[in-house]
Amino acid sequence: MADPDDGPSSDETISQLLKQRGIKKNKDVDQLYLASKSLTHVTDLSRFAYLRILWLNGNRLRRLNCLQQNYMIEELHLHDNELIEISGALRHLTCLKVLMLQNNQLTKLERVVREFSRMQSLHTLNLFNNPIAQEQDYRLFVIQSVPSVTLLDRQEVGKSERELSNRIYDQDKEKIKDTVAFGRRSQGPPSIYFPAENNQRTIHSTDSKFIGNSFMRDNPPYETEEEAIAARRMKKSLIVYTTFDWAKVPRIEERRQSNKAFDSPELITHVYR
């Protein structure tokens, strides 16, 4: 005999819903609305192979194990439940674009976010009103871990947020970016390639009466094209490039496990001609 506390059967609910819509074949089901049915458990939905949108919000679900074969789901509503764990339940849903998980009891931020690692199309994600949303740097960590997300907790992900999250949580990549200048890898200051002795050039004097414009007066002719290029290069304006030194800033693991304050990253300024 069924426990009355278990709520209505999901099989009965689904059968009634399909009957009301006049659907007789499982392959014709691309949307399934099971919201606010007081469900505590949902039967396996693998028979609906073409299911794309699923509403399970407003129930009493604590765990989810009904979507093992529903690879085509693009929109999933799981908010307003009692979910405490989703590990292993969603990671195979690589077509997901919209995922609503707000108002649940999810903990352990790293484990939850790891579930989204293969979702390259996920652009809308809600996790607010979960215990994980109270963790330090929660928003920046999610932005860095799920780079495809453009709308997080009903708020657009800004460019500055994404850059800051990369600075904090992907320091190795940022260090590589900091060494790139002018479309190529910078190996050092220009003096390495253009030492002072190479900048000496022979200038031929020209009678001023034959010079009719300021360009000729300020740019006397050179013996070779290479000398002219080198001279022009040395007249270019200086470029000041400032970056952060993240080497002394603790990594994410150290930050999350320690309550000690840490220094701000040091500013390093490079000057290029």
C-alpha positions as CSV (number, residue, x, y, z in Angstrom):
1,M,0.0,0.0,0.0
2,A,1.4,3.4,-1.0
3,D,2.3,5.8,1.7
4,P,-0.1,8.8,1.6
5,D,2.8,11.1,2.4
6,D,4.4,10.2,-0.9
7,G,1.9,12.3,-2.8
8,P,0.3,11.4,-6.1
9,S,2.0,9.0,-8.6
10,S,3.9,10.7,-11.4
11,D,2.8,7.9,-13.8
12,E,-0.9,8.7,-13.2
13,T,-0.3,12.4,-13.5
14,I,1.5,11.9,-16.8
15,S,-1.2,9.6,-18.2
16,Q,-3.9,12.1,-17.4
17,L,-1.9,14.9,-18.9
18,L,-1.3,13.1,-22.2
19,K,-4.9,12.0,-22.4
20,Q,-6.1,15.6,-22.0
21,R,-3.8,16.7,-24.8
22,G,-4.8,13.8,-27.0
23,I,-1.2,12.4,-27.3
24,K,-1.0,8.7,-27.9
25,K,2.6,8.2,-28.9
26,N,5.6,8.9,-26.7
27,K,7.6,10.2,-29.6
28,D,5.1,13.1,-30.0
29,V,5.9,14.4,-26.5
30,D,8.3,17.4,-26.7
31,Q,6.9,19.3,-23.6
32,L,5.8,17.9,-20.3
33,Y,4.2,20.1,-17.6
34,L,4.4,18.4,-14.2
35,A,4.6,21.6,-12.0
36,S,2.8,22.0,-8.7
37,K,1.7,18.3,-8.5
38,S,3.1,17.7,-5.0
39,L,5.4,15.0,-6.4
40,T,8.1,13.5,-4.2
41,H,9.4,11.2,-6.9
42,V,9.2,11.2,-10.7
43,T,9.3,8.0,-12.7
44,D,11.9,7.4,-15.4
45,L,11.1,9.7,-18.4
46,S,13.4,7.9,-20.9
47,R,10.4,6.9,-23.1
48,F,10.0,10.5,-24.1
49,A,13.2,10.6,-26.3
50,Y,12.2,13.9,-28.0
51,L,11.4,15.8,-24.8
52,R,12.7,19.4,-25.0
53,I,11.0,21.3,-22.2
54,L,10.2,19.9,-18.8
55,W,8.4,21.6,-15.9
56,L,9.0,20.0,-12.5
57,N,8.9,23.1,-10.4
58,G,6.7,23.5,-7.3
59,N,6.9,19.9,-6.1
60,R,8.6,18.2,-3.2
61,L,11.5,16.6,-5.0
62,R,14.7,16.1,-2.9
63,R,16.7,14.2,-5.6
64,L,16.5,13.7,-9.3
65,N,17.0,10.5,-11.2
66,C,14.4,10.5,-13.9
67,L,16.3,12.0,-16.9
68,Q,19.0,9.5,-17.6
69,Q,18.1,9.2,-21.3
70,N,16.6,12.5,-22.1
71,Y,19.5,14.0,-23.9
72,M,17.5,16.5,-26.0
73,I,16.2,18.6,-23.2
74,E,16.8,22.3,-23.8
75,E,14.8,23.9,-21.0
76,L,14.4,22.5,-17.5
77,H,12.4,24.0,-14.6
78,L,13.3,22.5,-11.2
79,H,12.8,25.6,-9.0
80,D,10.7,25.6,-5.8
81,N,11.5,22.1,-4.8
82,E,13.5,20.6,-1.9
83,L,16.5,19.4,-3.9
84,I,19.6,18.7,-1.8
85,E,21.7,17.0,-4.5
86,I,22.0,17.0,-8.3
87,S,25.4,15.3,-8.8
88,G,25.2,12.9,-11.7
89,A,21.6,13.9,-12.6
90,L,22.2,16.6,-15.1
91,R,25.7,16.5,-16.5
92,H,24.7,14.5,-19.6
93,L,22.1,17.1,-20.7
94,T,24.5,18.9,-23.0
95,C,21.7,20.6,-25.0
96,L,20.4,22.6,-22.0
97,K,20.0,26.3,-22.7
98,V,17.8,27.3,-19.7
99,L,18.1,25.8,-16.2
100,M,16.0,27.0,-13.2
101,L,17.2,25.7,-9.8
102,Q,16.4,28.6,-7.5
103,N,14.6,28.0,-4.2
104,N,16.1,24.6,-3.3
105,Q,18.5,23.3,-0.7
106,L,21.6,22.8,-2.8
107,T,25.0,22.9,-1.0
108,K,28.7,22.4,-2.0
109,L,29.1,24.9,-4.8
110,E,32.0,23.1,-6.5
111,R,30.0,19.9,-6.9
112,V,26.9,21.7,-8.2
113,V,28.8,23.8,-10.8
114,R,30.8,20.7,-11.9
115,E,27.5,19.3,-13.1
116,F,27.3,22.1,-15.7
117,S,30.8,21.7,-17.2
118,R,29.7,20.0,-20.4
119,M,26.7,22.4,-21.1
120,Q,28.2,24.5,-23.8
121,S,24.8,26.1,-24.8
122,L,23.6,27.0,-21.3
123,H,22.9,30.7,-21.3
124,T,20.3,31.2,-18.6
125,L,20.9,29.8,-15.1
126,N,19.2,30.5,-11.8
127,L,20.7,29.3,-8.5
128,F,19.6,32.0,-6.1
129,N,17.9,31.2,-2.8
130,N,20.1,28.1,-2.3
131,P,22.7,27.8,0.4
132,I,25.4,27.8,-2.3
133,A,24.4,31.4,-3.2
134,Q,25.7,32.5,0.2
135,E,29.2,31.2,-0.3
136,Q,32.0,33.8,-0.8
137,D,32.5,35.0,-4.4
138,Y,29.7,32.7,-5.5
139,R,28.7,34.7,-8.5
140,L,32.2,35.2,-9.9
141,F,33.0,31.5,-9.4
142,V,29.9,30.4,-11.4
143,I,30.6,32.9,-14.2
144,Q,34.2,31.5,-14.6
145,S,33.1,27.9,-14.3
146,V,30.2,28.2,-16.8
147,P,31.5,30.6,-19.5
148,S,28.5,30.2,-21.7
149,V,26.1,31.8,-19.2
150,T,24.9,35.3,-20.1
151,L,22.1,35.6,-17.6
152,L,22.7,34.5,-14.0
153,D,20.1,34.8,-11.3
154,R,18.0,37.1,-13.5
155,Q,21.0,39.5,-13.9
156,E,23.1,39.9,-17.1
157,V,26.7,38.9,-16.8
158,G,28.8,42.0,-17.6
159,K,32.1,42.1,-19.3
160,S,33.8,43.5,-16.2
161,E,32.5,40.6,-14.1
162,R,33.8,38.0,-16.6
163,E,37.2,39.6,-16.7
164,L,37.4,39.8,-12.9
165,S,36.4,36.2,-12.6
166,N,39.1,35.1,-15.0
167,R,41.7,37.2,-13.1
168,I,40.8,35.5,-9.8
169,Y,40.1,31.9,-10.8
170,D,42.1,31.4,-14.0
171,Q,45.4,33.1,-13.2
172,D,47.6,30.9,-15.4
173,K,45.6,31.9,-18.5
174,E,45.8,35.6,-17.5
175,K,49.6,35.4,-17.0
176,I,49.9,34.1,-20.6
177,K,47.6,36.9,-21.9
178,D,49.7,39.5,-20.0
179,T,52.8,38.4,-22.0
180,V,51.1,39.0,-25.4
181,A,51.7,42.3,-27.0
182,F,50.8,43.6,-30.5
183,G,49.6,40.3,-31.8
184,R,52.7,38.3,-30.8
185,R,54.5,37.0,-27.7
186,S,56.6,39.7,-26.1
187,Q,60.1,38.5,-25.3
188,G,61.4,41.7,-23.7
189,P,61.9,45.5,-24.3
190,P,62.7,46.8,-27.8
191,S,66.3,47.5,-26.8
192,I,67.0,43.7,-27.1
193,Y,66.2,43.8,-30.8
194,F,67.3,47.4,-31.5
195,P,70.5,48.1,-29.5
196,A,71.8,51.7,-29.4
197,E,74.6,51.1,-31.8
198,N,72.2,50.0,-34.5
199,N,70.3,53.2,-34.3
200,Q,73.3,55.3,-35.6
201,R,72.7,56.4,-39.1
202,T,74.3,58.6,-41.7
203,I,72.4,61.7,-42.5
204,H,73.0,63.4,-45.8
205,S,72.8,67.2,-45.7
206,T,70.5,68.8,-48.3
207,D,70.5,72.4,-49.2
208,S,67.5,74.0,-47.6
209,K,66.6,75.8,-50.8
210,F,65.7,72.4,-52.4
211,I,63.4,71.4,-49.4
212,G,60.0,72.7,-50.0
213,N,58.0,71.1,-47.2
214,S,58.4,70.3,-43.5
215,F,58.4,66.5,-44.2
216,M,61.7,66.7,-46.1
217,R,63.2,69.0,-43.4
218,D,62.2,66.7,-40.6
219,N,62.9,63.4,-42.4
220,P,66.2,63.6,-44.3
221,P,67.0,60.8,-46.7
222,Y,68.9,57.6,-45.7
223,E,71.2,55.4,-47.5
224,T,69.1,52.2,-47.2
225,E,65.4,51.4,-46.6
226,E,66.3,49.6,-43.4
227,E,67.9,52.7,-41.9
228,A,64.8,54.7,-42.7
229,I,62.5,52.1,-41.1
230,A,64.7,51.9,-37.9
231,A,64.7,55.7,-37.6
232,R,61.0,55.9,-38.0
233,R,60.5,53.2,-35.4
234,M,62.5,55.1,-32.8
235,K,60.3,58.1,-33.3
236,K,57.1,56.3,-32.4
237,S,55.4,57.3,-29.2
238,L,55.8,55.3,-26.0
239,I,53.2,52.7,-25.0
240,V,52.6,52.1,-21.3
241,Y,51.3,48.7,-20.4
242,T,50.1,48.0,-16.9
243,T,49.3,44.5,-15.5
244,F,48.6,42.9,-12.2
245,D,51.1,40.5,-10.5
246,W,48.9,37.6,-9.3
247,A,51.8,35.5,-8.1
248,K,51.3,36.5,-4.5
249,V,47.5,36.3,-4.5
250,P,46.2,32.9,-3.0
251,R,44.5,30.6,-5.4
252,I,40.8,29.7,-5.1
253,E,41.4,26.6,-3.0
254,E,43.5,28.6,-0.5
255,R,41.0,31.4,-0.4
256,R,38.0,29.2,0.2
257,Q,39.7,27.3,3.0
258,S,41.2,30.2,4.8
259,N,39.7,33.2,6.6
260,K,42.9,35.2,6.4
261,A,43.0,38.5,4.5
262,F,45.3,38.7,1.5
263,D,47.1,41.6,-0.2
264,S,45.9,43.1,-3.4
265,P,47.9,42.2,-6.5
266,E,50.8,44.5,-7.2
267,L,50.7,46.7,-10.3
268,I,53.5,46.2,-12.8
269,T,54.1,48.8,-15.5
270,H,55.9,48.1,-18.8
271,V,56.9,50.8,-21.2
272,Y,57.3,50.0,-25.0
273,R,58.2,52.1,-27.9
